[in-house]
Amino acid sequence: MAGTPFTNPDWAEETTEQIDRLVGVVRDRVTNNIITVVRAVVFGLLGALLGIAIVVIGLILVTRGLQVLISLVVSDERAVYVSYLLVGVILVVGGSAAMRRRFGAS
């Protein structure tokens, strides 16, 4: 522990070192944790946004692919509606299955 300026000639240097250590400890315990949390939030949001974009683009590609395949059998106008119907049914069945599993029912 630092003494007084009258009893310890190195009082100013020791006091400065103690303050510096205290500030370093506070910085390590608070600032570094906050930086870690903020990075996790930012990267999580970025990942979520990219994931949503990938899912939407994937659905568009699947729908368009179905339109091309169905247009080989029926007219182009009807192929659009049939592809929308098929993708809609797939999404509704998938959503229903997810909702059913949400509460552990089988």
A tleap script that builds the chain and sets N, CA, C and O, in Angstrom:
source leaprc.protein.ff14SB
mol = sequence {
  NMET ALA GLY THR PRO PHE THR ASN PRO ASP
  TRP ALA GLU GLU THR THR GLU GLN ILE ASP
  ARG LEU VAL GLY VAL VAL ARG ASP ARG VAL
  THR ASN ASN ILE ILE THR VAL VAL ARG ALA
  VAL VAL PHE GLY LEU LEU GLY ALA LEU LEU
  GLY ILE ALA ILE VAL VAL ILE GLY LEU ILE
  LEU VAL THR ARG GLY LEU GLN VAL LEU ILE
  SER LEU VAL VAL SER ASP GLU ARG ALA VAL
  TYR VAL SER TYR LEU LEU VAL GLY VAL ILE
  LEU VAL VAL GLY GLY SER ALA ALA MET ARG
  ARG ARG PHE GLY ALA CSER
}
set mol.1.N position { 0.852 -1.176 0.000 }
set mol.1.CA position { 0.000 0.000 0.000 }
set mol.1.C position { 0.893 1.231 0.000 }
set mol.1.O position { 1.931 1.277 0.659 }
set mol.2.N position { 0.466 2.199 -0.740 }
set mol.2.CA position { 1.252 3.437 -0.823 }
set mol.2.C position { 1.135 4.212 0.478 }
set mol.2.O position { 0.080 4.242 1.111 }
set mol.3.N position { 2.221 4.829 0.856 }
set mol.3.CA position { 2.230 5.649 2.068 }
set mol.3.C position { 1.838 7.081 1.737 }
set mol.3.O position { 1.050 7.337 0.826 }
set mol.4.N position { 2.401 7.992 2.489 }
set mol.4.CA position { 2.150 9.410 2.234 }
set mol.4.C position { 3.390 10.007 1.594 }
set mol.4.O position { 4.451 9.384 1.614 }
set mol.5.N position { 3.278 11.197 1.029 }
set mol.5.CA position { 4.450 11.823 0.416 }
set mol.5.C position { 5.546 12.107 1.438 }
set mol.5.O position { 6.712 12.246 1.066 }
set mol.6.N position { 5.194 12.196 2.713 }
set mol.6.CA position { 6.193 12.517 3.730 }
set mol.6.C position { 6.996 11.289 4.149 }
set mol.6.O position { 8.162 11.428 4.518 }
set mol.7.N position { 6.402 10.071 4.102 }
set mol.7.CA position { 7.090 8.870 4.576 }
set mol.7.C position { 7.656 8.011 3.455 }
set mol.7.O position { 8.516 7.166 3.703 }
set mol.8.N position { 7.185 8.213 2.218 }
set mol.8.CA position { 7.609 7.373 1.102 }
set mol.8.C position { 7.996 8.260 -0.079 }
set mol.8.O position { 7.136 8.945 -0.632 }
set mol.9.N position { 9.242 8.263 -0.468 }
set mol.9.CA position { 9.655 9.121 -1.578 }
set mol.9.C position { 9.109 8.649 -2.933 }
set mol.9.O position { 9.032 9.439 -3.874 }
set mol.10.N position { 8.732 7.375 -3.039 }
set mol.10.CA position { 8.186 6.842 -4.290 }
set mol.10.C position { 6.658 6.837 -4.289 }
set mol.10.O position { 6.038 6.082 -5.038 }
set mol.11.N position { 6.065 7.656 -3.470 }
set mol.11.CA position { 4.623 7.675 -3.298 }
set mol.11.C position { 3.879 7.947 -4.603 }
set mol.11.O position { 2.905 7.253 -4.894 }
set mol.12.N position { 4.287 8.901 -5.374 }
set mol.12.CA position { 3.596 9.264 -6.611 }
set mol.12.C position { 3.664 8.124 -7.620 }
set mol.12.O position { 2.670 7.805 -8.273 }
set mol.13.N position { 4.825 7.520 -7.745 }
set mol.13.CA position { 4.989 6.420 -8.705 }
set mol.13.C position { 4.146 5.212 -8.302 }
set mol.13.O position { 3.503 4.606 -9.158 }
set mol.14.N position { 4.135 4.850 -7.021 }
set mol.14.CA position { 3.361 3.699 -6.555 }
set mol.14.C position { 1.859 3.947 -6.694 }
set mol.14.O position { 1.108 3.049 -7.076 }
set mol.15.N position { 1.430 5.161 -6.384 }
set mol.15.CA position { 0.017 5.497 -6.513 }
set mol.15.C position { -0.410 5.432 -7.978 }
set mol.15.O position { -1.486 4.924 -8.294 }
set mol.16.N position { 0.426 5.942 -8.859 }
set mol.16.CA position { 0.120 5.896 -10.292 }
set mol.16.C position { 0.038 4.459 -10.780 }
set mol.16.O position { -0.854 4.129 -11.561 }
set mol.17.N position { 0.943 3.602 -10.340 }
set mol.17.CA position { 0.922 2.193 -10.735 }
set mol.17.C position { -0.340 1.499 -10.236 }
set mol.17.O position { -0.929 0.693 -10.957 }
set mol.18.N position { -0.764 1.805 -8.997 }
set mol.18.CA position { -1.975 1.201 -8.462 }
set mol.18.C position { -3.206 1.651 -9.259 }
set mol.18.O position { -4.079 0.840 -9.565 }
set mol.19.N position { -3.270 2.915 -9.584 }
set mol.19.CA position { -4.401 3.421 -10.368 }
set mol.19.C position { -4.401 2.775 -11.751 }
set mol.19.O position { -5.450 2.399 -12.273 }
set mol.20.N position { -3.216 2.650 -12.334 }
set mol.20.CA position { -3.104 2.034 -13.648 }
set mol.20.C position { -3.551 0.574 -13.601 }
set mol.20.O position { -4.261 0.120 -14.498 }
set mol.21.N position { -3.150 -0.160 -12.580 }
set mol.21.CA position { -3.584 -1.548 -12.425 }
set mol.21.C position { -5.089 -1.649 -12.243 }
set mol.21.O position { -5.733 -2.518 -12.830 }
set mol.22.N position { -5.653 -0.756 -11.427 }
set mol.22.CA position { -7.091 -0.758 -11.187 }
set mol.22.C position { -7.859 -0.480 -12.475 }
set mol.22.O position { -8.845 -1.155 -12.771 }
set mol.23.N position { -7.413 0.501 -13.231 }
set mol.23.CA position { -8.074 0.814 -14.500 }
set mol.23.C position { -7.947 -0.364 -15.462 }
set mol.23.O position { -8.891 -0.671 -16.190 }
set mol.24.N position { -6.794 -1.025 -15.474 }
set mol.24.CA position { -6.598 -2.193 -16.333 }
set mol.24.C position { -7.529 -3.329 -15.967 }
set mol.24.O position { -8.092 -3.977 -16.849 }
set mol.25.N position { -7.699 -3.581 -14.672 }
set mol.25.CA position { -8.599 -4.640 -14.219 }
set mol.25.C position { -10.035 -4.318 -14.604 }
set mol.25.O position { -10.753 -5.189 -15.096 }
set mol.26.N position { -10.458 -3.086 -14.388 }
set mol.26.CA position { -11.827 -2.683 -14.742 }
set mol.26.C position { -12.036 -2.819 -16.246 }
set mol.26.O position { -13.077 -3.304 -16.689 }
set mol.27.N position { -11.055 -2.396 -17.028 }
set mol.27.CA position { -11.161 -2.494 -18.484 }
set mol.27.C position { -11.273 -3.950 -18.914 }
set mol.27.O position { -12.093 -4.290 -19.767 }
set mol.28.N position { -10.443 -4.814 -18.319 }
set mol.28.CA position { -10.478 -6.225 -18.691 }
set mol.28.C position { -11.805 -6.873 -18.329 }
set mol.28.O position { -12.329 -7.678 -19.098 }
set mol.29.N position { -12.344 -6.540 -17.193 }
set mol.29.CA position { -13.577 -7.185 -16.734 }
set mol.29.C position { -14.825 -6.616 -17.390 }
set mol.29.O position { -15.795 -7.348 -17.588 }
set mol.30.N position { -14.831 -5.359 -17.726 }
set mol.30.CA position { -16.039 -4.726 -18.260 }
set mol.30.C position { -15.965 -4.567 -19.774 }
set mol.30.O position { -16.805 -5.100 -20.499 }
set mol.31.N position { -14.986 -3.852 -20.241 }
set mol.31.CA position { -14.925 -3.495 -21.655 }
set mol.31.C position { -14.780 -4.720 -22.543 }
set mol.31.O position { -15.474 -4.830 -23.554 }
set mol.32.N position { -13.896 -5.639 -22.189 }
set mol.32.CA position { -13.705 -6.821 -23.021 }
set mol.32.C position { -14.970 -7.670 -23.084 }
set mol.32.O position { -15.289 -8.211 -24.143 }
set mol.33.N position { -15.695 -7.799 -21.981 }
set mol.33.CA position { -16.950 -8.553 -21.993 }
set mol.33.C position { -18.001 -7.858 -22.855 }
set mol.33.O position { -18.732 -8.515 -23.596 }
set mol.34.N position { -18.075 -6.550 -22.760 }
set mol.34.CA position { -19.042 -5.817 -23.577 }
set mol.34.C position { -18.713 -5.964 -25.060 }
set mol.34.O position { -19.610 -6.135 -25.884 }
set mol.35.N position { -17.437 -5.899 -25.394 }
set mol.35.CA position { -17.027 -6.057 -26.792 }
set mol.35.C position { -17.403 -7.449 -27.287 }
set mol.35.O position { -17.863 -7.589 -28.420 }
set mol.36.N position { -17.220 -8.469 -26.477 }
set mol.36.CA position { -17.572 -9.828 -26.866 }
set mol.36.C position { -19.072 -9.957 -27.097 }
set mol.36.O position { -19.496 -10.577 -28.072 }
set mol.37.N position { -19.874 -9.383 -26.220 }
set mol.37.CA position { -21.323 -9.455 -26.366 }
set mol.37.C position { -21.783 -8.699 -27.614 }
set mol.37.O position { -22.626 -9.192 -28.363 }
set mol.38.N position { -21.236 -7.518 -27.835 }
set mol.38.CA position { -21.629 -6.733 -29.001 }
set mol.38.C position { -21.242 -7.459 -30.287 }
set mol.38.O position { -22.013 -7.471 -31.247 }
set mol.39.N position { -20.069 -8.056 -30.315 }
set mol.39.CA position { -19.667 -8.828 -31.503 }
set mol.39.C position { -20.615 -9.991 -31.738 }
set mol.39.O position { -21.003 -10.254 -32.876 }
set mol.40.N position { -20.991 -10.687 -30.681 }
set mol.40.CA position { -21.919 -11.815 -30.827 }
set mol.40.C position { -23.262 -11.346 -31.380 }
set mol.40.O position { -23.836 -11.997 -32.253 }
set mol.41.N position { -23.761 -10.225 -30.879 }
set mol.41.CA position { -25.042 -9.699 -31.363 }
set mol.41.C position { -24.937 -9.298 -32.834 }
set mol.41.O position { -25.813 -9.630 -33.633 }
set mol.42.N position { -23.873 -8.590 -33.189 }
set mol.42.CA position { -23.716 -8.134 -34.570 }
set mol.42.C position { -23.578 -9.311 -35.518 }
set mol.42.O position { -24.251 -9.355 -36.548 }
set mol.43.N position { -22.718 -10.266 -35.187 }
set mol.43.CA position { -22.545 -11.409 -36.074 }
set mol.43.C position { -23.788 -12.286 -36.103 }
set mol.43.O position { -24.088 -12.888 -37.134 }
set mol.44.N position { -24.513 -12.370 -34.999 }
set mol.44.CA position { -25.766 -13.122 -34.985 }
set mol.44.C position { -26.810 -12.495 -35.891 }
set mol.44.O position { -27.482 -13.195 -36.648 }
set mol.45.N position { -26.947 -11.174 -35.814 }
set mol.45.CA position { -27.897 -10.485 -36.691 }
set mol.45.C position { -27.491 -10.609 -38.158 }
set mol.45.O position { -28.334 -10.822 -39.030 }
set mol.46.N position { -26.215 -10.476 -38.415 }
set mol.46.CA position { -25.728 -10.614 -39.786 }
set mol.46.C position { -26.004 -12.017 -40.313 }
set mol.46.O position { -26.444 -12.179 -41.452 }
set mol.47.N position { -25.751 -13.018 -39.502 }
set mol.47.CA position { -26.031 -14.400 -39.902 }
set mol.47.C position { -27.511 -14.640 -40.123 }
set mol.47.O position { -27.896 -15.330 -41.066 }
set mol.48.N position { -28.353 -14.070 -39.253 }
set mol.48.CA position { -29.799 -14.232 -39.409 }
set mol.48.C position { -30.291 -13.579 -40.697 }
set mol.48.O position { -31.095 -14.161 -41.424 }
set mol.49.N position { -29.808 -12.374 -40.978 }
set mol.49.CA position { -30.226 -11.691 -42.204 }
set mol.49.C position { -29.767 -12.445 -43.452 }
set mol.49.O position { -30.523 -12.583 -44.413 }
set mol.50.N position { -28.537 -12.928 -43.432 }
set mol.50.CA position { -28.057 -13.703 -44.577 }
set mol.50.C position { -28.824 -15.014 -44.713 }
set mol.50.O position { -29.114 -15.450 -45.827 }
set mol.51.N position { -29.150 -15.637 -43.600 }
set mol.51.CA position { -29.932 -16.876 -43.635 }
set mol.51.C position { -31.315 -16.658 -44.225 }
set mol.51.O position { -31.790 -17.461 -45.028 }
set mol.52.N position { -31.960 -15.567 -43.822 }
set mol.52.CA position { -33.283 -15.252 -44.369 }
set mol.52.C position { -33.188 -14.993 -45.864 }
set mol.52.O position { -34.027 -15.461 -46.633 }
set mol.53.N position { -32.171 -14.251 -46.277 }
set mol.53.CA position { -31.996 -13.964 -47.704 }
set mol.53.C position { -31.767 -15.252 -48.491 }
set mol.53.O position { -32.317 -15.412 -49.580 }
set mol.54.N position { -30.968 -16.164 -47.960 }
set mol.54.CA position { -30.697 -17.428 -48.646 }
set mol.54.C position { -31.964 -18.263 -48.763 }
set mol.54.O position { -32.204 -18.875 -49.804 }
set mol.55.N position { -32.777 -18.297 -47.714 }
set mol.55.CA position { -34.034 -19.053 -47.762 }
set mol.55.C position { -34.975 -18.463 -48.802 }
set mol.55.O position { -35.593 -19.207 -49.564 }
set mol.56.N position { -35.095 -17.153 -48.847 }
set mol.56.CA position { -35.986 -16.512 -49.817 }
set mol.56.C position { -35.506 -16.775 -51.241 }
set mol.56.O position { -36.308 -17.105 -52.114 }
set mol.57.N position { -34.220 -16.631 -51.475 }
set mol.57.CA position { -33.688 -16.886 -52.823 }
set mol.57.C position { -33.869 -18.361 -53.186 }
set mol.57.O position { -34.179 -18.684 -54.333 }
set mol.58.N position { -33.681 -19.240 -52.230 }
set mol.58.CA position { -33.901 -20.672 -52.481 }
set mol.58.C position { -35.345 -20.969 -52.854 }
set mol.58.O position { -35.603 -21.756 -53.764 }
set mol.59.N position { -36.290 -20.342 -52.153 }
set mol.59.CA position { -37.709 -20.539 -52.494 }
set mol.59.C position { -38.020 -20.009 -53.891 }
set mol.59.O position { -38.791 -20.616 -54.635 }
set mol.60.N position { -37.426 -18.892 -54.235 }
set mol.60.CA position { -37.633 -18.347 -55.580 }
set mol.60.C position { -37.081 -19.315 -56.630 }
set mol.60.O position { -37.725 -19.562 -57.649 }
set mol.61.N position { -35.908 -19.853 -56.382 }
set mol.61.CA position { -35.314 -20.800 -57.330 }
set mol.61.C position { -36.144 -22.076 -57.451 }
set mol.61.O position { -36.333 -22.584 -58.556 }
set mol.62.N position { -36.633 -22.591 -56.344 }
set mol.62.CA position { -37.467 -23.796 -56.377 }
set mol.62.C position { -38.753 -23.524 -57.150 }
set mol.62.O position { -39.163 -24.330 -57.985 }
set mol.63.N position { -39.384 -22.393 -56.872 }
set mol.63.CA position { -40.628 -22.053 -57.569 }
set mol.63.C position { -40.389 -21.898 -59.069 }
set mol.63.O position { -41.166 -22.392 -59.885 }
set mol.64.N position { -39.323 -21.219 -59.414 }
set mol.64.CA position { -39.030 -21.027 -60.839 }
set mol.64.C position { -38.682 -22.353 -61.513 }
set mol.64.O position { -39.087 -22.594 -62.650 }
set mol.65.N position { -37.946 -23.201 -60.829 }
set mol.65.CA position { -37.631 -24.522 -61.374 }
set mol.65.C position { -38.872 -25.360 -61.592 }
set mol.65.O position { -38.994 -26.036 -62.613 }
set mol.66.N position { -39.794 -25.324 -60.644 }
set mol.66.CA position { -41.065 -26.025 -60.814 }
set mol.66.C position { -41.846 -25.471 -61.991 }
set mol.66.O position { -42.466 -26.231 -62.734 }
set mol.67.N position { -41.826 -24.163 -62.171 }
set mol.67.CA position { -42.529 -23.563 -63.306 }
set mol.67.C position { -41.986 -24.092 -64.621 }
set mol.67.O position { -42.746 -24.401 -65.540 }
set mol.68.N position { -40.675 -24.193 -64.705 }
set mol.68.CA position { -40.061 -24.695 -65.940 }
set mol.68.C position { -40.438 -26.157 -66.167 }
set mol.68.O position { -40.766 -26.542 -67.289 }
set mol.69.N position { -40.394 -26.975 -65.113 }
set mol.69.CA position { -40.740 -28.384 -65.255 }
set mol.69.C position { -42.212 -28.577 -65.591 }
set mol.69.O position { -42.557 -29.397 -66.442 }
set mol.70.N position { -43.072 -27.829 -64.929 }
set mol.70.CA position { -44.507 -27.989 -65.152 }
set mol.70.C position { -44.912 -27.445 -66.518 }
set mol.70.O position { -45.860 -27.934 -67.131 }
set mol.71.N position { -44.192 -26.434 -66.988 }
set mol.71.CA position { -44.540 -25.861 -68.299 }
set mol.71.C position { -44.289 -26.853 -69.430 }
set mol.71.O position { -44.764 -26.635 -70.544 }
set mol.72.N position { -43.556 -27.937 -69.176 }
set mol.72.CA position { -43.387 -28.979 -70.176 }
set mol.72.C position { -44.672 -29.766 -70.383 }
set mol.72.O position { -44.875 -30.369 -71.437 }
set mol.73.N position { -45.551 -29.760 -69.362 }
set mol.73.CA position { -46.782 -30.538 -69.413 }
set mol.73.C position { -47.983 -29.650 -69.711 }
set mol.73.O position { -48.828 -30.014 -70.529 }
set mol.74.N position { -48.072 -28.496 -69.063 }
set mol.74.CA position { -49.222 -27.595 -69.249 }
set mol.74.C position { -48.725 -26.261 -69.797 }
set mol.74.O position { -47.528 -26.076 -70.017 }
set mol.75.N position { -49.656 -25.336 -70.015 }
set mol.75.CA position { -49.277 -24.026 -70.559 }
set mol.75.C position { -48.469 -23.227 -69.528 }
set mol.75.O position { -48.482 -23.530 -68.335 }
set mol.76.N position { -47.773 -22.207 -70.017 }
set mol.76.CA position { -46.916 -21.405 -69.149 }
set mol.76.C position { -47.713 -20.682 -68.068 }
set mol.76.O position { -47.264 -20.569 -66.927 }
set mol.77.N position { -48.916 -20.187 -68.438 }
set mol.77.CA position { -49.727 -19.462 -67.452 }
set mol.77.C position { -50.159 -20.371 -66.317 }
set mol.77.O position { -50.108 -19.989 -65.147 }
set mol.78.N position { -50.584 -21.577 -66.668 }
set mol.78.CA position { -51.028 -22.497 -65.623 }
set mol.78.C position { -49.841 -23.040 -64.819 }
set mol.78.O position { -49.991 -23.367 -63.642 }
set mol.79.N position { -48.688 -23.134 -65.433 }
set mol.79.CA position { -47.504 -23.641 -64.732 }
set mol.79.C position { -47.155 -22.741 -63.551 }
set mol.79.O position { -46.706 -23.219 -62.509 }
set mol.80.N position { -47.363 -21.440 -63.720 }
set mol.80.CA position { -47.080 -20.500 -62.626 }
set mol.80.C position { -47.977 -20.799 -61.436 }
set mol.80.O position { -47.506 -20.896 -60.303 }
set mol.81.N position { -49.281 -20.946 -61.697 }
set mol.81.CA position { -50.217 -21.184 -60.600 }
set mol.81.C position { -50.002 -22.543 -59.955 }
set mol.81.O position { -50.090 -22.673 -58.734 }
set mol.82.N position { -49.722 -23.548 -60.758 }
set mol.82.CA position { -49.491 -24.887 -60.208 }
set mol.82.C position { -48.217 -24.898 -59.360 }
set mol.82.O position { -48.186 -25.536 -58.307 }
set mol.83.N position { -47.171 -24.206 -59.800 }
set mol.83.CA position { -45.937 -24.165 -59.007 }
set mol.83.C position { -46.157 -23.436 -57.687 }
set mol.83.O position { -45.631 -23.845 -56.652 }
set mol.84.N position { -46.942 -22.348 -57.722 }
set mol.84.CA position { -47.268 -21.647 -56.478 }
set mol.84.C position { -48.048 -22.564 -55.542 }
set mol.84.O position { -47.808 -22.576 -54.335 }
set mol.85.N position { -48.977 -23.326 -56.097 }
set mol.85.CA position { -49.774 -24.240 -55.289 }
set mol.85.C position { -48.891 -25.309 -54.656 }
set mol.85.O position { -49.023 -25.600 -53.467 }
set mol.86.N position { -47.995 -25.892 -55.443 }
set mol.86.CA position { -47.124 -26.943 -54.908 }
set mol.86.C position { -46.189 -26.404 -53.819 }
set mol.86.O position { -46.039 -27.031 -52.770 }
set mol.87.N position { -45.569 -25.262 -54.057 }
set mol.87.CA position { -44.679 -24.677 -53.049 }
set mol.87.C position { -45.486 -24.301 -51.805 }
set mol.87.O position { -45.019 -24.503 -50.684 }
set mol.88.N position { -46.671 -23.765 -51.988 }
set mol.88.CA position { -47.525 -23.421 -50.846 }
set mol.88.C position { -47.897 -24.634 -50.023 }
set mol.88.O position { -47.858 -24.591 -48.793 }
set mol.89.N position { -48.261 -25.725 -50.696 }
set mol.89.CA position { -48.620 -26.950 -49.979 }
set mol.89.C position { -47.412 -27.485 -49.214 }
set mol.89.O position { -47.543 -27.910 -48.066 }
set mol.90.N position { -46.239 -27.466 -49.843 }
set mol.90.CA position { -45.026 -27.943 -49.166 }
set mol.90.C position { -44.743 -27.098 -47.924 }
set mol.90.O position { -44.406 -27.639 -46.871 }
set mol.91.N position { -44.876 -25.778 -48.040 }
set mol.91.CA position { -44.616 -24.901 -46.897 }
set mol.91.C position { -45.650 -25.083 -45.789 }
set mol.91.O position { -45.300 -25.061 -44.609 }
set mol.92.N position { -46.919 -25.262 -46.158 }
set mol.92.CA position { -47.964 -25.457 -45.150 }
set mol.92.C position { -47.757 -26.784 -44.417 }
set mol.92.O position { -47.895 -26.853 -43.196 }
set mol.93.N position { -47.426 -27.834 -45.168 }
set mol.93.CA position { -47.195 -29.133 -44.525 }
set mol.93.C position { -45.967 -29.050 -43.614 }
set mol.93.O position { -45.987 -29.573 -42.499 }
set mol.94.N position { -44.905 -28.399 -44.080 }
set mol.94.CA position { -43.715 -28.242 -43.237 }
set mol.94.C position { -43.996 -27.420 -41.996 }
set mol.94.O position { -43.533 -27.764 -40.909 }
set mol.95.N position { -44.756 -26.328 -42.140 }
set mol.95.CA position { -45.115 -25.502 -40.991 }
set mol.95.C position { -46.002 -26.248 -40.012 }
set mol.95.O position { -45.849 -26.110 -38.798 }
set mol.96.N position { -46.923 -27.032 -40.531 }
set mol.96.CA position { -47.801 -27.822 -39.651 }
set mol.96.C position { -46.994 -28.860 -38.880 }
set mol.96.O position { -47.228 -29.080 -37.692 }
set mol.97.N position { -46.052 -29.490 -39.554 }
set mol.97.CA position { -45.212 -30.480 -38.870 }
set mol.97.C position { -44.370 -29.812 -37.787 }
set mol.97.O position { -44.197 -30.371 -36.703 }
set mol.98.N position { -43.851 -28.630 -38.071 }
set mol.98.CA position { -43.052 -27.913 -37.076 }
set mol.98.C position { -43.900 -27.495 -35.885 }
set mol.98.O position { -43.453 -27.590 -34.742 }
set mol.99.N position { -45.114 -27.035 -36.140 }
set mol.99.CA position { -46.001 -26.642 -35.037 }
set mol.99.C position { -46.396 -27.851 -34.194 }
set mol.99.O position { -46.520 -27.746 -32.974 }
set mol.100.N position { -46.588 -28.975 -34.831 }
set mol.100.CA position { -46.968 -30.173 -34.102 }
set mol.100.C position { -45.800 -30.639 -33.200 }
set mol.100.O position { -46.027 -31.078 -32.073 }
set mol.101.N position { -44.584 -30.545 -33.688 }
set mol.101.CA position { -43.423 -30.981 -32.921 }
set mol.101.C position { -43.075 -29.980 -31.837 }
set mol.101.O position { -42.333 -30.311 -30.912 }
set mol.102.N position { -43.596 -28.759 -31.930 }
set mol.102.CA position { -43.267 -27.710 -30.959 }
set mol.102.C position { -43.652 -28.115 -29.545 }
set mol.102.O position { -42.929 -27.824 -28.593 }
set mol.103.N position { -44.788 -28.785 -29.408 }
set mol.103.CA position { -45.255 -29.175 -28.086 }
set mol.103.C position { -44.964 -30.651 -27.787 }
set mol.103.O position { -45.459 -31.199 -26.802 }
set mol.104.N position { -44.168 -31.280 -28.634 }
set mol.104.CA position { -43.773 -32.649 -28.369 }
set mol.104.C position { -44.793 -33.692 -28.829 }
set mol.104.O position { -44.607 -34.884 -28.581 }
set mol.105.N position { -45.860 -33.264 -29.491 }
set mol.105.CA position { -46.841 -34.220 -30.000 }
set mol.105.C position { -46.289 -34.874 -31.260 }
set mol.105.O position { -45.484 -34.282 -31.979 }
set mol.106.N position { -46.730 -36.099 -31.517 }
set mol.106.CA position { -46.217 -36.772 -32.705 }
set mol.106.C position { -47.286 -37.043 -33.727 }
set mol.106.O position { -47.001 -37.607 -34.784 }
savepdb mol mol.pdb
quit
